[in-house]
Amino acid sequence: MSLEPEDHAEIRESVRRVCAAFPGEYWRGCDRDGRYPAEFVKAVTEAGFLGALIPEEFGGSGLPLSAAAAILEEIHASGGNGAACHAQMYIMGTLLRHGSEEQKRAWLPGIASGALRLQAFGVTEPGSGTDTSSIRTFAERRGDEYVVNGQKVWTSRAEHSDLMLLLARTTPKERAAKRTDGLSVFLLDMREALGRGLTIRPIRTMMNHSTTEVFFDDVRIPAACLVGEEGKGFRYILSGMNAERILIAAECAGDARWFLGKAADYARERIVFGRPIGQNQGVQFPIAKAYARMCAAQLMVARACQLYEAGRNCGAEANMAKLLAADASWEAAEACLQTHGGFGFAEEYDVERKFRETRLYQVAPISTNLILSYLAEHVLGLPRSY
């Protein structure tokens, strides 16, 4: 059985052709130097992949979420990392569903063409973590603009993005009717804000993820940059978060495919004691089990995409897709590293790099434990645990 899914076959083949120009040596170099893969991002932008979800009337391809998932899965299955640019896809849902026509006309054509990068998603804060309702960054309305003060953390690609989708409080939490009320979404032009109250500081991490912390000191945002209605931002980003979890689940499935292909190839070729190590069940079984887990995760990704594209509630499915795919990619990573033995730790095999990269998804964009809590409460009807 092939590791390659059958849906969106032409798109997948096109992605593989682009990725072929960026082999392991390229990604190792970026990882070693802590360098943003600008050449890769430029190539996938010019190929139209980052504009996949933007309607054709604004210069995009007008494709469904399942096509975006296929694009990101193939990038990861080819040995690359879509984290350099994936936010543009999952952020897009908030702007497309809740932005005004004026905002769409002003920003989407430039984003589709690559003239503008919408890569930064300013949500998480040092004191709130995944408790989004407790964020403290505040946007105060003053005439025809908002003045923003606060801090965001783990804002990846802020140094390489022109625009940021920013979530801030516009009503103090203690005055909000519900804890998720009083949050608003803004489309911030960081080119205008840098040096005018906006400061970006890189955070070094165990993988090359271009992540930062961002500080707001009286940053002024035109009121016209408010997305949707003031105070309703939490529900706006929820659809974006569902898309984020589905697309990252697809990336995890791609990682799993890469690890399993790499492990199976090595197990067939590596001869020890006069026989391929893949002939031993102790080597076979972990790879086969990880393959079964990956296939199950792919089915959940497909189901979540189906519901999202139909405009139906897909919160449980999006979360389960992310949970199952993150677990599948990590299991495949473990099997691949164990199969390679000592060579798995050698940089030239790319296993250790991908191993570090896929480990992130047990933690972000939401930890597997919080997904389990969500399913327990909202699907199984168990008492709220947090």
FENMOMO-V333881 format. One record per helix or strand of 3 or more residues. SS is the DSSP state (~ for helix, > for strand). FROM is the first residue (numbers start at 1). LEN is the number of residues. If there is no record, write none. Layout:
ss->{SS | SS}
from->{FROM | FROM}
len->{LEN | LEN}
//
This chain:
ss->{~ | ~ | ~ | ~ | ~ | ~ | ~ | ~ | > | ~ | > | > | ~ | > | ~ | > | ~ | > | > | ~ | ~ | ~ | ~ | ~ | ~ | ~ | ~}
from->{9 | 24 | 38 | 56 | 65 | 82 | 87 | 101 | 118 | 132 | 138 | 145 | 158 | 163 | 173 | 183 | 190 | 198 | 212 | 223 | 233 | 277 | 281 | 315 | 347 | 351 | 368}
len->{11 | 10 | 9 | 3 | 13 | 3 | 12 | 13 | 5 | 3 | 5 | 9 | 3 | 7 | 3 | 7 | 4 | 5 | 11 | 3 | 37 | 3 | 29 | 31 | 3 | 12 | 12}
//
